[in-house]
Structures are given as structure tokens and as C-alpha cells.
């Protein structure tokens, strides 16, 4: 690759490699559903069978 593509790929990867932190703990109550009107208690924080958080 040339310098331009290396620079573009490097900046793109740097932008994507960010961490999203949500301040919730096990036992907190959050609103879920289409209209965010159903309360749900967080049981655990992890990944499901498909690797999704």
C-alpha cells in the first residue's frame, strides 16, 4: 500500500477503536422496550450466545 492508504486506514482504525462506557451496575433498573416504558433489572453484564453485549 502507499502512504495515503496507510494513513487513511490508520486514522479509520483509530476512530473505530473507541470504548463505550455506560455507568450501570448489576441490580440497577433500566427502561427497555420500543417506547422505553418497561422497567427491567440488570441481572448480569456480559455477552450472549452470539457474542453480542
N, C-alpha and C positions, 0 to 999 in steps of 0.2 A: 504494500500500500504506500501511497505517497503521504507527504506531510499533512496535506489538507484533510484527507480521510482519517488519518490518525488523530488529528486534532478534533475533528467532528465526533468521532466515536468516543474519544476520551471525555469530552465535555458532556456528551449524551449519557454515558455510563455514570458520570459523576452526579448528574441531575437525578437519575433514576435511583441511585443508591442512597436513598434517604430513609430515615427511620420515623415511623409514625407512632407516637406515644399517646395513649388515651388514659387519663387518670381514673381508672376504675379498679376495684378490688373485688375479690370473691365475697359475696354477700350483699353487694350494692344492688339497688333496684334501678333498672333502666326501662325506658319506654320502647316497645317494639311494635311491629305491625305496619300495615300500609299507611295508617293515619297516626302512628305513634301514640296510640291510646290504650295499649295493653301493657300492664306492668309485668316485668319478669325479673326474677332474682338471679344473679350470676352465680352458677354452681361451680364452674371451673374455667380456667383460661388455658387454651391450648389449640390444637389442630384436630380437625375431624378426619374421617377415613380418606377423604380426597386431598388432604394436605392444606385445606383452607382454614384460616383462623376463625 
